Amino acid sequence: TQSRSSAASDVYKRQVLGILLIAIFFVGCKGKNNAKNDDLIIKESIQIKHAKGFDIQNFNESKKLIIKSPYPNSKEQFEYILTTNKDSNKFYPKGTLISTPVQKIVVTSTTHVSMLELLGVENSLIGFPHTKYISSTKTRKLIEMNSVKEVGVKSSLNTEIILDLNPDVVIGFSMTKTNKSLTLIEKSGIPVVLNGDWLEETPLGRAEWIKFFGVLYNKEKEADSIFNAIEKNYNEAKLIASKAKETPNILSGAIMSKDIWNLPAGESFVAQFLVDANTNYLWKDSKGKGSLSLSFESILDRGKDADIWIAPGYFSSKKQLKKNNENYSAFKAFKNDKLFTFANKVGATGGVIYFELGPTRPDLVLKDIIKITHPELLKDYTPTFFEKMN
């Protein structure tokens, strides 16, 4: 009996000692973790109106950037903590903490460049793959000054140069879950954030990704103001288009290989432009959010008498079109000189301006299309991207 009592006493002592040690541990760590614990309380979420691929949450001392659509058909999402408190690094997994405002950045799409410029932070750009595709005169000057390094090798990134530049963050994009170059950069401790603006299904959804960049630079108010102005301009242009007396039939795309014609699917953001411009896009009822690949015969059957042909692939002239395929001349829009392209407006080194600025400024794209399809509604407007194909 005495031995059982003694054993029970020992167990009790060990339990008390364990409780005391835990208590001492928490008291000792309270100072370190207090900021983190307080930071678990969400103050507010930044309003995202149209974009579906990301969210932003505000905490007491930090913000959380949530990437919901990092690549096509993704079933995972990524979260990043943005903070000015560099001591927070010890609380979070490597590569998930981003110190703000970002001082040095590498981006991988020209659409990212235009958003940096709108926010006035283009001087933070230190690397870009295939800099010849950048058209903006502002950023081209930085490239000429060697402030922006070339970090592209064919279709991949030069990870050695990026690691040497040691940016605060790399903004990438990916078609799949795995990307060897980006994974290697991430493993080195440099945060890599996948930007999914190109996966958005609406023009305004794409443009709203300026808020993604705004939070990286602590410029949320500026980003919100810029987007609100774009949204307002877009909706005003849409209202103007709704007053048109006629709705012209629209053909788009061209043959990309053999006899297969690529054109926007009915649920794509390109088709949305044509709907908002109050036109009758002949494939508006087709399913899909990307592009359609149809036979030449089916296009000819439906689109032969279309009034206007917008964005005939990457062709720059009617002569080039006809040389590629004699059958293009059978279309009414070809015969009547009603072809309009964005391919001819390029930067100093050949980058197409539409691809760089168009996703950021959908209001200008919509006005261009309204000018083409309802010229009487925007008499004094000069198109930014499109021009008649000669």
One Martini backbone bead per residue (centre of mass of N, CA, C, O) as a GRO file, in nm:
protein
  390
    1THR     BB    1   0.059   0.062  -0.021
    2GLN     BB    2   0.299   0.252   0.010
    3SER     BB    3   0.407   0.218  -0.283
    4ARG     BB    4   0.153   0.320  -0.425
    5SER     BB    5   0.158   0.600  -0.288
    6SER     BB    6   0.438   0.681  -0.389
    7ALA     BB    7   0.376   0.657  -0.691
    8ALA     BB    8   0.145   0.859  -0.697
    9SER     BB    9   0.316   1.095  -0.598
   10ASP     BB   10   0.511   1.096  -0.838
   11VAL     BB   11   0.306   1.149  -1.058
   12TYR     BB   12   0.199   1.414  -0.944
   13LYS     BB   13   0.470   1.567  -0.953
   14ARG     BB   14   0.511   1.539  -1.261
   15GLN     BB   15   0.254   1.690  -1.342
   16VAL     BB   16   0.317   1.957  -1.202
   17LEU     BB   17   0.586   2.005  -1.343
   18GLY     BB   18   0.472   2.010  -1.629
   19ILE     BB   19   0.284   2.251  -1.588
   20LEU     BB   20   0.505   2.452  -1.503
   21LEU     BB   21   0.676   2.437  -1.762
   22ILE     BB   22   0.453   2.532  -1.953
   23ALA     BB   23   0.403   2.801  -1.813
   24ILE     BB   24   0.690   2.910  -1.842
   25PHE     BB   25   0.701   2.895  -2.151
   26PHE     BB   26   0.463   3.092  -2.208
   27VAL     BB   27   0.578   3.331  -2.053
   28GLY     BB   28   0.847   3.348  -2.215
   29CYS     BB   29   0.682   3.367  -2.511
   30LYS     BB   30   0.485   3.604  -2.504
   31GLY     BB   31   0.656   3.833  -2.628
   32LYS     BB   32   0.701   3.696  -2.909
   33ASN     BB   33   0.382   3.596  -2.973
   34ASN     BB   34   0.186   3.833  -2.939
   35ALA     BB   35   0.179   3.953  -3.225
   36LYS     BB   36   0.081   3.695  -3.363
   37ASN     BB   37  -0.183   3.652  -3.207
   38ASP     BB   38  -0.307   3.928  -3.282
   39ASP     BB   39  -0.276   3.862  -3.599
   40LEU     BB   40  -0.534   3.660  -3.615
   41ILE     BB   41  -0.703   3.916  -3.648
   42ILE     BB   42  -0.937   4.024  -3.860
   43LYS     BB   43  -1.011   4.336  -3.979
   44GLU     BB   44  -1.000   4.306  -4.307
   45SER     BB   45  -1.117   4.293  -4.643
   46ILE     BB   46  -1.037   4.343  -4.951
   47GLN     BB   47  -1.209   4.445  -5.215
   48ILE     BB   48  -1.328   4.205  -5.458
   49LYS     BB   49  -1.522   4.225  -5.749
   50HIS     BB   50  -1.400   4.032  -6.010
   51ALA     BB   51  -1.185   3.868  -5.906
   52LYS     BB   52  -1.099   3.503  -5.843
   53GLY     BB   53  -0.769   3.452  -5.777
   54PHE     BB   54  -0.787   3.657  -5.516
   55ASP     BB   55  -0.693   3.759  -5.178
   56ILE     BB   56  -0.728   4.006  -4.901
   57GLN     BB   57  -0.594   4.035  -4.568
   58ASN     BB   58  -0.630   4.211  -4.262
   59PHE     BB   59  -0.424   4.285  -3.997
   60ASN     BB   60  -0.256   4.434  -3.753
   61GLU     BB   61   0.065   4.362  -3.883
   62SER     BB   62  -0.071   4.231  -4.143
   63LYS     BB   63  -0.094   4.041  -4.450
   64LYS     BB   64  -0.298   3.837  -4.671
   65LEU     BB   65  -0.211   3.643  -4.954
   66ILE     BB   66  -0.444   3.482  -5.179
   67ILE     BB   67  -0.402   3.212  -5.405
   68LYS     BB   68  -0.658   3.045  -5.590
   69SER     BB   69  -0.529   3.065  -5.909
   70PRO     BB   70  -0.220   2.959  -6.015
   71TYR     BB   71  -0.351   2.745  -6.217
   72PRO     BB   72  -0.489   2.539  -6.416
   73ASN     BB   73  -0.705   2.350  -6.231
   74SER     BB   74  -0.670   2.418  -5.943
   75LYS     BB   75  -0.666   2.263  -5.592
   76GLU     BB   76  -0.482   2.495  -5.488
   77GLN     BB   77  -0.344   2.720  -5.241
   78PHE     BB   78  -0.178   3.032  -5.159
   79GLU     BB   79   0.009   3.178  -4.881
   80TYR     BB   80   0.091   3.519  -4.770
   81ILE     BB   81   0.300   3.721  -4.570
   82LEU     BB   82   0.265   4.073  -4.509
   83THR     BB   83   0.540   4.274  -4.378
   84THR     BB   84   0.738   4.511  -4.176
   85ASN     BB   85   0.816   4.268  -3.980
   86LYS     BB   86   1.108   4.088  -3.983
   87ASP     BB   87   1.067   3.904  -3.722
   88SER     BB   88   0.839   3.718  -3.854
   89ASN     BB   89   1.017   3.497  -3.991
   90LYS     BB   90   1.008   3.283  -3.743
   91PHE     BB   91   0.683   3.206  -3.787
   92TYR     BB   92   0.737   3.118  -4.091
   93PRO     BB   93   0.765   2.972  -4.364
   94LYS     BB   94   0.966   2.946  -4.610
   95GLY     BB   95   0.854   3.182  -4.860
   96THR     BB   96   0.584   3.330  -4.706
   97LEU     BB   97   0.748   3.592  -4.655
   98ILE     BB   98   0.686   3.950  -4.711
   99SER     BB   99   0.847   4.240  -4.743
  100THR     BB  100   0.718   4.565  -4.674
  101PRO     BB  101   0.801   4.727  -4.915
  102VAL     BB  102   0.897   4.653  -5.212
  103GLN     BB  103   1.228   4.691  -5.368
  104LYS     BB  104   1.266   4.403  -5.524
  105ILE     BB  105   1.174   4.286  -5.859
  106VAL     BB  106   1.044   3.998  -6.038
  107VAL     BB  107   0.903   3.961  -6.356
  108THR     BB  108   0.711   3.762  -6.635
  109SER     BB  109   0.510   3.994  -6.741
  110THR     BB  110   0.393   4.266  -6.914
  111THR     BB  111   0.144   4.315  -6.730
  112HIS     BB  112   0.314   4.379  -6.478
  113VAL     BB  113   0.452   4.637  -6.578
  114SER     BB  114   0.197   4.819  -6.611
  115MET     BB  115   0.125   4.808  -6.304
  116LEU     BB  116   0.380   4.934  -6.192
  117GLU     BB  117   0.344   5.204  -6.342
  118LEU     BB  118   0.069   5.290  -6.224
  119LEU     BB  119   0.211   5.289  -5.924
  120GLY     BB  120   0.515   5.401  -5.947
  121VAL     BB  121   0.732   5.114  -5.928
  122GLU     BB  122   0.943   5.051  -6.167
  123ASN     BB  123   1.224   5.085  -6.007
  124SER     BB  124   1.197   4.785  -5.871
  125LEU     BB  125   1.284   4.664  -6.130
  126ILE     BB  126   1.546   4.396  -6.200
  127GLY     BB  127   1.375   4.166  -6.368
  128PHE     BB  128   1.345   4.005  -6.707
  129PRO     BB  129   1.212   3.804  -6.949
  130HIS     BB  130   1.257   3.917  -7.240
  131THR     BB  131   1.286   4.249  -7.283
  132LYS     BB  132   1.185   4.296  -7.584
  133TYR     BB  133   0.868   4.285  -7.502
  134ILE     BB  134   0.900   4.562  -7.396
  135SER     BB  135   0.737   4.884  -7.467
  136SER     BB  136   0.775   5.078  -7.259
  137THR     BB  137   0.953   5.367  -7.219
  138LYS     BB  138   1.018   5.361  -6.921
  139THR     BB  139   1.138   5.064  -6.904
  140ARG     BB  140   1.340   5.090  -7.137
  141LYS     BB  141   1.527   5.288  -6.991
  142LEU     BB  142   1.605   5.085  -6.766
  143ILE     BB  143   1.731   4.880  -6.957
  144GLU     BB  144   1.946   5.075  -7.083
  145MET     BB  145   2.067   5.124  -6.778
  146ASN     BB  146   2.074   4.828  -6.641
  147SER     BB  147   1.834   4.793  -6.417
  148VAL     BB  148   1.730   4.561  -6.611
  149LYS     BB  149   1.755   4.228  -6.622
  150GLU     BB  150   1.826   3.946  -6.797
  151VAL     BB  151   1.625   3.626  -6.715
  152GLY     BB  152   1.628   3.475  -7.002
  153VAL     BB  153   1.601   3.130  -7.147
  154LYS     BB  154   1.410   3.116  -7.369
  155SER     BB  155   1.155   2.936  -7.186
  156SER     BB  156   1.331   3.020  -6.937
  157LEU     BB  157   1.501   3.070  -6.643
  158ASN     BB  158   1.773   3.242  -6.489
  159THR     BB  159   1.859   3.149  -6.181
  160GLU     BB  160   2.139   3.269  -6.129
  161ILE     BB  161   2.065   3.566  -6.168
  162ILE     BB  162   1.835   3.581  -5.962
  163LEU     BB  163   2.003   3.498  -5.713
  164ASP     BB  164   2.201   3.740  -5.744
  165LEU     BB  165   1.977   3.965  -5.715
  166ASN     BB  166   1.788   3.916  -5.474
  167PRO     BB  167   1.487   3.939  -5.446
  168ASP     BB  168   1.195   3.979  -5.264
  169VAL     BB  169   1.037   3.892  -5.537
  170VAL     BB  170   0.862   3.656  -5.751
  171ILE     BB  171   0.666   3.691  -6.046
  172GLY     BB  172   0.469   3.436  -6.169
  173PHE     BB  173   0.389   3.168  -6.406
  174SER     BB  174   0.171   2.872  -6.469
  175MET     BB  175   0.048   2.570  -6.621
  176THR     BB  176   0.152   2.415  -6.363
  177LYS     BB  177   0.250   2.289  -6.062
  178THR     BB  178   0.530   2.261  -6.207
  179ASN     BB  179   0.846   2.461  -6.172
  180LYS     BB  180   1.175   2.446  -6.171
  181SER     BB  181   1.270   2.739  -6.149
  182LEU     BB  182   1.076   2.835  -5.920
  183THR     BB  183   1.153   2.614  -5.714
  184LEU     BB  184   1.451   2.692  -5.684
  185ILE     BB  185   1.403   2.980  -5.584
  186GLU     BB  186   1.231   2.903  -5.337
  187LYS     BB  187   1.452   2.721  -5.194
  188SER     BB  188   1.643   2.981  -5.149
  189GLY     BB  189   1.412   3.201  -5.012
  190ILE     BB  190   1.252   3.316  -5.246
  191PRO     BB  191   0.966   3.447  -5.312
  192VAL     BB  192   0.692   3.288  -5.493
  193VAL     BB  193   0.438   3.430  -5.707
  194LEU     BB  194   0.143   3.340  -5.856
  195ASN     BB  195   0.002   3.488  -6.140
  196GLY     BB  196  -0.363   3.478  -6.247
  197ASP     BB  197  -0.476   3.697  -6.451
  198TRP     BB  198  -0.501   3.511  -6.721
  199LEU     BB  199  -0.757   3.340  -6.583
  200GLU     BB  200  -0.954   3.541  -6.622
  201GLU     BB  201  -1.303   3.598  -6.751
  202THR     BB  202  -1.268   3.914  -6.726
  203PRO     BB  203  -1.162   4.225  -6.784
  204LEU     BB  204  -1.190   4.333  -6.482
  205GLY     BB  205  -1.051   4.092  -6.348
  206ARG     BB  206  -0.771   4.150  -6.461
  207ALA     BB  207  -0.736   4.451  -6.366
  208GLU     BB  208  -0.761   4.391  -6.046
  209TRP     BB  209  -0.452   4.298  -6.005
  210ILE     BB  210  -0.345   4.569  -5.895
  211LYS     BB  211  -0.400   4.489  -5.595
  212PHE     BB  212  -0.174   4.287  -5.573
  213PHE     BB  213   0.051   4.508  -5.604
  214GLY     BB  214  -0.039   4.708  -5.388
  215VAL     BB  215   0.025   4.521  -5.134
  216LEU     BB  216   0.339   4.501  -5.188
  217TYR     BB  217   0.356   4.847  -5.156
  218ASN     BB  218   0.143   4.985  -4.974
  219LYS     BB  219  -0.094   5.061  -5.228
  220GLU     BB  220  -0.409   5.021  -5.193
  221LYS     BB  221  -0.539   5.297  -5.252
  222GLU     BB  222  -0.421   5.339  -5.532
  223ALA     BB  223  -0.527   5.078  -5.663
  224ASP     BB  224  -0.826   5.132  -5.609
  225SER     BB  225  -0.842   5.399  -5.767
  226ILE     BB  226  -0.752   5.294  -6.041
  227PHE     BB  227  -0.970   5.077  -6.077
  228ASN     BB  228  -1.221   5.257  -6.047
  229ALA     BB  229  -1.160   5.421  -6.304
  230ILE     BB  230  -1.167   5.185  -6.503
  231GLU     BB  231  -1.451   5.086  -6.435
  232LYS     BB  232  -1.598   5.349  -6.504
  233ASN     BB  233  -1.507   5.369  -6.799
  234TYR     BB  234  -1.622   5.099  -6.888
  235ASN     BB  235  -1.923   5.148  -6.813
  236GLU     BB  236  -1.958   5.400  -6.988
  237ALA     BB  237  -1.894   5.262  -7.258
  238LYS     BB  238  -2.117   5.050  -7.240
  239LEU     BB  239  -2.349   5.256  -7.239
  240ILE     BB  240  -2.292   5.380  -7.512
  241ALA     BB  241  -2.322   5.111  -7.676
  242SER     BB  242  -2.631   5.064  -7.602
  243LYS     BB  243  -2.718   5.309  -7.818
  244ALA     BB  244  -2.704   5.151  -8.056
  245LYS     BB  245  -2.879   5.075  -8.361
  246GLU     BB  246  -2.655   4.861  -8.425
  247THR     BB  247  -2.545   4.499  -8.472
  248PRO     BB  248  -2.274   4.376  -8.571
  249ASN     BB  249  -2.113   4.125  -8.728
  250ILE     BB  250  -1.861   3.904  -8.584
  251LEU     BB  251  -1.525   3.833  -8.658
  252SER     BB  252  -1.256   3.602  -8.558
  253GLY     BB  253  -0.949   3.530  -8.624
  254ALA     BB  254  -0.753   3.237  -8.748
  255ILE     BB  255  -0.528   3.053  -8.907
  256MET     BB  256  -0.270   2.853  -8.741
  257SER     BB  257  -0.318   2.547  -8.862
  258LYS     BB  258  -0.379   2.454  -9.143
  259ASP     BB  259  -0.748   2.431  -9.107
  260ILE     BB  260  -0.729   2.580  -8.824
  261TRP     BB  261  -0.944   2.790  -8.637
  262ASN     BB  262  -0.887   3.055  -8.415
  263LEU     BB  263  -1.116   3.152  -8.146
  264PRO     BB  264  -1.328   3.286  -7.937
  265ALA     BB  265  -1.505   3.198  -7.686
  266GLY     BB  266  -1.818   3.274  -7.545
  267GLU     BB  267  -1.676   3.285  -7.228
  268SER     BB  268  -1.474   3.492  -7.286
  269PHE     BB  269  -1.318   3.797  -7.252
  270VAL     BB  270  -1.337   3.870  -7.552
  271ALA     BB  271  -1.643   3.825  -7.583
  272GLN     BB  272  -1.716   4.040  -7.371
  273PHE     BB  273  -1.631   4.283  -7.531
  274LEU     BB  274  -1.839   4.236  -7.767
  275VAL     BB  275  -2.089   4.256  -7.590
  276ASP     BB  276  -2.027   4.541  -7.457
  277ALA     BB  277  -2.023   4.668  -7.763
  278ASN     BB  278  -2.279   4.580  -7.912
  279THR     BB  279  -2.248   4.293  -8.054
  280ASN     BB  280  -2.245   4.009  -8.293
  281TYR     BB  281  -2.109   3.736  -8.195
  282LEU     BB  282  -2.118   3.437  -8.371
  283TRP     BB  283  -1.984   3.276  -8.091
  284LYS     BB  284  -2.140   3.349  -7.814
  285ASP     BB  285  -2.278   3.042  -7.761
  286SER     BB  286  -2.026   2.918  -7.691
  287LYS     BB  287  -1.822   2.710  -7.526
  288GLY     BB  288  -1.595   2.855  -7.320
  289LYS     BB  289  -1.284   3.046  -7.196
  290GLY     BB  290  -1.118   3.039  -7.449
  291SER     BB  291  -1.063   2.861  -7.732
  292LEU     BB  292  -1.133   2.783  -8.063
  293SER     BB  293  -1.123   2.484  -8.288
  294LEU     BB  294  -1.189   2.520  -8.628
  295SER     BB  295  -1.297   2.483  -8.927
  296PHE     BB  296  -1.298   2.655  -9.212
  297GLU     BB  297  -1.582   2.576  -9.311
  298SER     BB  298  -1.740   2.669  -9.055
  299ILE     BB  299  -1.655   2.966  -9.073
  300LEU     BB  300  -1.757   3.027  -9.358
  301ASP     BB  301  -2.054   2.959  -9.311
  302ARG     BB  302  -2.093   3.186  -9.076
  303GLY     BB  303  -1.863   3.435  -9.160
  304LYS     BB  304  -1.878   3.543  -9.457
  305ASP     BB  305  -2.104   3.795  -9.372
  306ALA     BB  306  -1.945   3.957  -9.195
  307ASP     BB  307  -1.887   4.290  -9.121
  308ILE     BB  308  -1.651   4.225  -8.902
  309TRP     BB  309  -1.289   4.191  -8.852
  310ILE     BB  310  -1.135   4.089  -8.550
  311ALA     BB  311  -0.837   3.979  -8.498
  312PRO     BB  312  -0.642   3.824  -8.740
  313GLY     BB  313  -0.437   3.740  -8.560
  314TYR     BB  314  -0.087   3.816  -8.664
  315PHE     BB  315  -0.167   3.976  -8.890
  316SER     BB  316  -0.080   4.292  -9.082
  317SER     BB  317  -0.216   4.211  -9.370
  318LYS     BB  318  -0.390   4.131  -9.651
  319LYS     BB  319  -0.155   4.016  -9.810
  320GLN     BB  320  -0.068   3.814  -9.591
  321LEU     BB  321  -0.328   3.660  -9.576
  322LYS     BB  322  -0.349   3.572  -9.878
  323LYS     BB  323  -0.076   3.424  -9.884
  324ASN     BB  324  -0.159   3.212  -9.672
  325ASN     BB  325  -0.482   3.236  -9.779
  326GLU     BB  326  -0.699   3.270 -10.038
  327ASN     BB  327  -0.981   3.230  -9.878
  328TYR     BB  328  -1.006   3.505  -9.727
  329SER     BB  329  -1.136   3.665  -9.980
  330ALA     BB  330  -1.443   3.550  -9.925
  331PHE     BB  331  -1.487   3.769  -9.726
  332LYS     BB  332  -1.663   4.049  -9.669
  333ALA     BB  333  -1.461   4.203  -9.485
  334PHE     BB  334  -1.230   4.188  -9.688
  335LYS     BB  335  -1.368   4.332  -9.931
  336ASN     BB  336  -1.455   4.598  -9.727
  337ASP     BB  337  -1.233   4.680  -9.527
  338LYS     BB  338  -1.309   4.516  -9.219
  339LEU     BB  339  -1.017   4.517  -9.078
  340PHE     BB  340  -0.877   4.457  -8.738
  341THR     BB  341  -0.566   4.536  -8.563
  342PHE     BB  342  -0.292   4.493  -8.306
  343ALA     BB  343  -0.012   4.403  -8.451
  344ASN     BB  344   0.106   4.706  -8.542
  345LYS     BB  345   0.139   4.784  -8.233
  346VAL     BB  346   0.466   4.864  -8.134
  347GLY     BB  347   0.755   4.863  -8.001
  348ALA     BB  348   1.094   4.918  -8.039
  349THR     BB  349   1.132   4.572  -8.007
  350GLY     BB  350   0.825   4.436  -8.093
  351GLY     BB  351   0.620   4.468  -7.886
  352VAL     BB  352   0.292   4.419  -7.806
  353ILE     BB  353   0.086   4.648  -7.662
  354TYR     BB  354  -0.173   4.488  -7.601
  355PHE     BB  355  -0.039   4.267  -7.412
  356GLU     BB  356   0.058   4.477  -7.196
  357LEU     BB  357  -0.204   4.690  -7.159
  358GLY     BB  358  -0.488   4.565  -7.206
  359PRO     BB  359  -0.546   4.410  -6.929
  360THR     BB  360  -0.522   4.688  -6.763
  361ARG     BB  361  -0.704   4.848  -7.012
  362PRO     BB  362  -1.021   4.770  -7.090
  363ASP     BB  363  -1.141   5.049  -7.155
  364LEU     BB  364  -0.971   5.088  -7.419
  365VAL     BB  365  -1.057   4.836  -7.568
  366LEU     BB  366  -1.360   4.900  -7.577
  367LYS     BB  367  -1.335   5.168  -7.731
  368ASP     BB  368  -1.209   5.051  -7.981
  369ILE     BB  369  -1.451   4.866  -8.056
  370ILE     BB  370  -1.659   5.092  -8.073
  371LYS     BB  371  -1.516   5.254  -8.295
  372ILE     BB  372  -1.540   5.022  -8.504
  373THR     BB  373  -1.865   4.947  -8.469
  374HIS     BB  374  -1.944   5.269  -8.353
  375PRO     BB  375  -1.825   5.556  -8.470
  376GLU     BB  376  -2.062   5.761  -8.387
  377LEU     BB  377  -2.005   5.743  -8.061
  378LEU     BB  378  -1.667   5.807  -8.110
  379LYS     BB  379  -1.552   6.059  -8.282
  380ASP     BB  380  -1.286   6.165  -8.087
  381TYR     BB  381  -1.159   5.885  -8.086
  382THR     BB  382  -0.839   5.723  -8.037
  383PRO     BB  383  -0.699   5.448  -8.083
  384THR     BB  384  -0.469   5.236  -7.906
  385PHE     BB  385  -0.455   4.934  -8.064
  386PHE     BB  386  -0.630   4.963  -8.312
  387GLU     BB  387  -0.635   4.898  -8.676
  388LYS     BB  388  -0.651   4.913  -8.995
  389MET     BB  389  -0.628   4.682  -9.246
  390ASN     BB  390  -0.425   4.695  -9.560
   0.00000   0.00000   0.00000
